[in-house]
């Protein structure tokens, strides 16, 4: 796929205006207040994975509306110190899969919580274990359009709330340094991590590659691929629904979350990405932290000849080095022990 978005010099200056709802902050404050009225953890059960150097637990925590959300929690075996934690969010259509699939962060010496996607897990990977009991609002067959006509019914309201609650859950687990928690994800997972950065004021770091839900209106004009394509298809049938849909999407716009974020941030994008166009990633990066009134530590890496895969292992290598440096600069909240 040839480059199709703005040239790199324009991307580096891209700071689009956004149609931010007047009630954006109140909407999310009310949503998270309701979710936060319950204790986060439901159960924490050890799992025999066959791995000798990693310990894993099957965690269930309370997400949106108190719904049970599943996750894998892993730590380096035999380490009793309180560890910095990485909360990871997975891509669109994927579930948490098996605990031995994602070992990078735990092998780097971190506690690692991998959140399941409610109502997803059936498109690729190895499945999920979290249903979405609220997925009855009008919309098409894909989750990107489920509840699209009302922000309160929208799938991503629930999924973003789950993502925030995952941070609360990992901080409630023994052996986690609650002052050093990072949110990490690619694609949809990157969009969730960015939302968490805007909604959790004391997050230690955020690392996102090709984040979904950034520059949504422009993405709908640029691409018919991936989740954005589901929205385009829905609107091609429901021709009078654009206004309601755009109003809903404005409540989950990643640029709005980025503006409110404070944590050090590491971004990446492929300049030939037709699933999450790079202009959305750059818009979130360029406006990241702008409401805080002070400079925020942030880095961007662009891969000129890559699409949605971005920098793959090269990008992960950069993330590992960068996060180690960020965590080394943070004070600790030392709570040793294990679940």
Secondary structure, DSSP 4 states (H G I P E B T S, - for coil): ----S--HHHHTT--------TTHHHHHHHHHHHHTTS-SEEEEEEE--S-SSEEEEEEEEE-GGG-EEEEEEEEETT--S-EEEEEEEPPTT-----TTS--HHHHTT-EEEEEPPTT--SSSSS------TTTTSS--SSGGGTTTT-TTT-HHHHHHHHHHHHHHHHHHSTTEEEEEEEEEEETHHHHHHHHHHHH-TT--EEEEES-TTSSHHHHHHH--SHHHHHHHHHHHHSTT-HHHHHHHHHTT-HHHHHHH--SEEEEEEETT-SSS-HHHHHHHHHTTTTTSSS---EEEEEETT--TTTTHHHHHHHHHHHHHHHHHTS---------
